[in-house]
């Protein structure tokens, strides 16, 4: 719905806003390397625990997700952000 739309002045503000609304101190954040540096900064600012996992490719078509799945296990909340 339109009530879920938030307009920001840029990506930095949007990332910080999402982190401050969705994360709490002590929450675990899994970042797949390489990642946009503002993701870590926003998580650190809130007091979340950041774990980074390197992205490894099995082939040119499919990224390997096994390590990232074993890193985060059972999640209460899950958000996926993509920078392209």
PyMOL commands that set and color helices and strands:
alter all, ss='L'
color gray80, all
select helices_A, chain A and resi 2-4+11-22+37-46+66-72
alter helices_A, ss='H'
color red, helices_A
select strands_A, chain A and resi 28-33+49-54
alter strands_A, ss='S'
color yellow, strands_A
deselect
rebuild
show_as cartoon
